[in-house]
Amino acid sequence: MPSRTVLVVEDDAAIRRGVQDALQFAGYTTLTAADGKEGTRLALTATFDLMLLDLVLPHASGFDILKALRAERPGTPVIILSARGEENDRVRGLRLGADDYVVKPFSVRELLARVDAVLRRAPERQPVQEKAKLPCGTADFATGELRYADGTRTELSDRERELLRYFSQNRGRVVSRDELLQHVWRITPNHTETRTVDMHVANLRQKLKDDAASPVLIVTVRGKGYRFDGGGSPAVTGTEMQA
């Protein structure tokens, strides 16, 4: 199997070299950039399987690079590496399409484990969806609104938006609560006992006008999780909207 290539965009020379050495020791091929300008150039032109991206860079921020990458190559996996661990930064990065967010300082073992996990999921990764057509109307993920067929609207919370987006990307497939905790809540489940997924699903059903007593959109599969039978047309992706 050919070596996977990782693009490392990091302005701190010591961290960049350390990450590069760790990746190469683990069998990856690496490309590196020390500033936002070079990082943008490589992100849009180079051939690589995953990008490790710092946020604070000279010439262009990591957020700028991520936006440019998602516009041109929406399916490329990205892990943000940043000393900025505030919730707002994490939420912004994930909303822009990052697959994971690692706060500095981090261990080499943790980083390699996250790289491996994201690359395993990469073949299943879909472009970030902007809208989804539903029996009750249209979900606009950019604005966080549900627009009903009668012209009325309601807002989705941030978590409801990401939950509906994940369901829409996985129509017809049973997804477990652990999978939702990992991909929507971004936490490692470890068989966590929590009702938060069920509570958010109940709220989402209400907003989707899905009968709680006999739901037909978000169906509970006993002992396994949920299946989204959303009906309507396939979700609209950002790439399709620009075409």
N, C-alpha and C positions, 0 to 999 in steps of 0.2 A: 504494500500500500504506500503511495507517495506521501512524503512528509507534508503536514499541514503548515500553512504559513500564517504567522501572526504579525500584524503591524502594530508597533509600539509607538505611541505618540506621547512623549514625556520630555519636559524641558530640564528636569533635574538629571544631570549626567550620571550621578551615582545610582539613582533609582533605575534609570533607563538601562544602564549597563548590567545591574543586578537582575532585572527582569529578563533582559535579553539572554544572559548566561543561564538563568534557570530554565527558560524555555528551550534553549538549544540543548541543554543537558537532558531535558525530557524528550528530545527528539523532534522538536519543532524547528522550522525554518523561520527566520525573523527578518523584518524590515523595521527601520527606526526613523523617527523624525523628532527633532529637538524644538520645533516651534510650530505655531499654528499655520503658517504659510506652507511649509513643507508638508505638514500633516494633512492639510486640505488637498494638496497636489497628489500625494500618494493615495489618500482615501478615494479620490475620484478616478485615478488612472492605473494604480498598481493592481496586481493580482494577489489576493490574500483571502484567507478563510475567516479571519476574525480580527477585530481591532481592539487594542487596549488603549483607552483614551483618557488622558489627564484633562481637567477642566480649565485650570489656570495656565495659559500659555502666552508667549509673546506673539503679537501680530493678529491672532485670531483665537477666540476661546474654544474650549472643547464643545460647548453648546453650538457654536457656529459650525464647527466641523460636522457634528452629528446631524444638524439640519441639512447641510449640503449633501451629506452621504445618503440620508433618507430620501431626499428628492431625486437623486440619481441612481442609487443602488439600494432600494428599500429593504431587500432581504438580507443584507450583510450583517452578521452578528457583531455586537459591540458590548464591551464591558468597560464601564467608567471606573477609573482609578483616581481617587481624589482625597485630599485632606479635608475637603469641605463635606462634612458629614451631616449638615443640617437637613432637616426633613424637607424643606422647600427645594433644596438642590437635588435631593434624591428623587422627589416626586417629579420635578421638572425633567430630569434626565430620563426617567422611565417613561414619562409621557411623550418625550421626543422619540422614543423607540429603542432606548438602550435595553439590552437583555439582562444586565446585572449591574450592580453598583457596589464597588469594594472601597471601603474607607481606609486610608493610610493612617498608621502603619499596618501592614498586613504580612502574614507569613507566606513563605514561598509555597508551602504545602496547600494552604487555603487557595492561593491564586491559581495554582495548577489544577486543583480540583474544580474550581469554577470555570476555568477555561475548558477543561474536559467536558463538564456538564453542558455548557452552552454549545459546544461543537457537536455533542451528541444530539441536541435538540435541533440543530441548524437545518437538517433536511426537511423538518416539519414546519420550519418558520415561514410565515406568510407576511407579505407587505402589511404595514400598519393600515388598518381600515379607518376610513373617515366617516362612512355612513353605512347603515344596514337597513334594508327594507323589511318591514314586519307587517303582520296582518293588521295591527292597530295603526300603523303609520310608518314613520321613519325615525331611526335613532341617528342623531348627529353627534359623533364622538368628539368632534372638534369643539363644539359649543356646550356639550353635555346636556342636550335637550332631546326630549321625545316630542316629535311633532305628529299629532294625531290626524287621522284622515278628515276630521271635521274642522280642522284649522286651529284647534286649541293646542297648548303646549304644556309640558311639565319638565322640571329640571331633574337631572340625575345627579346623585352625589358622585364624588370622584370614584368611590369604590364600586358603586352600581354601574357606572360607565365602564370601568375596566372589566367588571364581571360580565356585563352584557357583550362587550367586545370579544372576550375570550370564548363565551358561549357561541357567538356568531361565527368565530373562526373555526369552531369545532362542531358545527351542526351535525346532528345525527349520531354523534359519538358519545358514549357514556364517559363522563369525566368524574373522577372521585373527589371527595372533599379535600384529601391530601394534595391532589394535583392543583386544585383551586387555591389552596393556601400557599402553595409554592409559586404559582405563576401569577396570581392576582394580588395576594397579600405579600408576596416576596419573603416568606418565612419558611424555614425548614420544618416540616410538620412533625416528624418523629412521633407519629401516632398521637398528636395533640388532641385532647378532648375539648372541643369548643363548639358552641352553637352559632358562632358568628356567621359562618357560611350559610346556614339554614335561615338565619334572620335576614341576611341580605337578599337571599333568594326570595323569601316571602315578600319583602318590600318591592323587589323588582317585579315579581308576578303582579302585584297590585298596580304598579305603574304601567305594566304591559296589558292590563285588563285581562289577565289570565286567571280564570276561575280557580281560587285556592282549593276548593273542594274537589275539583276535577280538572286539573291543569292540562292544557294541550300544547303549550309552548315550551315551558320548562318542566319536564316530566321527571318525577322522582323514580329512580330505579332502586328498589329496596336492596339494601346491603352493598350497593355499588357506588351510587352517587346520583348524578343528574344527566339527563339527555336533553339537548336543546333541539326541539322540532319547530324551529322558528317560522317555517313556511315562508311565503313571500319570495322575492328574488334574492339571489346571492348578494352578499355584502359588497358594497362599492369600496374599492381601495383607492388610496391616494394616486397611484400610478394610473388607474383607469380614469380617474377624474380629469387628469391632465391630457389624456389621449385625445 
